[in-house]
Amino acid sequence: MKNQTLYWLNGVILVFVLAFAPVTVQAKVEPIITASPEGNIPAPVLSPKEIAVCHALLMLPYYGVFDNLEFRVDGDKVELLGQVTRPVLASDAQRAVAQVSGVNQVINHVEVLPLSPNDDRIRLSVYRKVYGSSSMLPYAVQPVPPIRIIVKNGQVTLEGVVSRPMDKILANMEANSVAGVFSVTNNLHVQS
């Protein structure tokens, strides 16, 4: 009985942490930056407007590890891209970016992922496997977790940044080991 209560309590705490865990926002920088032969991608230099847009998106209250927001800035126009689990997050992102100084037009191409109990189960399982691995602990304790987990109809996409090529491979292996996952697309970048 005590183990069941402890297991339940750990699950409640995990759900609470996941609901409020912020994640990184990725700017689409044109022209596309090419990776070195080792797979390392240099960090792009962001303009003040891109930094402001990034900050506006990171401050969204329901933006979590299972959401992926990206953007492109073209003069006074910002294009929002990515996937979110809650419809309100897509509209909140558009509203927040529209308030950034110097932004006159926001084009919202954010996809709202379909509601699915199976996808929710896969999200939690992949999160536990990826961030629960002892070698991935440095990513789990960061205030802004750098690996985002996007699940749509049993297909998992990993987005974000890792510091070593081996971490990219390990995250892919952990995600592939979850029951019910049909495929894993690993879009993690290795930061040099």
ABEGO torsion letter per residue (X at the ends): XAAAAAAAAAAAAAAAAAAABBBBBBBBBOBBBBBBAAGBBBBBBBBAAAAAAAAAAAABAABBAABBBBBBBBEABBBBBEBBABAAAAAAAAAAAAABBGBABBBBABBBBBBBAAAAAAAAAAAAAAAABAAAAAAAABABBABBBBBBGGBBBBBEBBABAAAAAAAAAAAAABBGBABBBBABBBBX
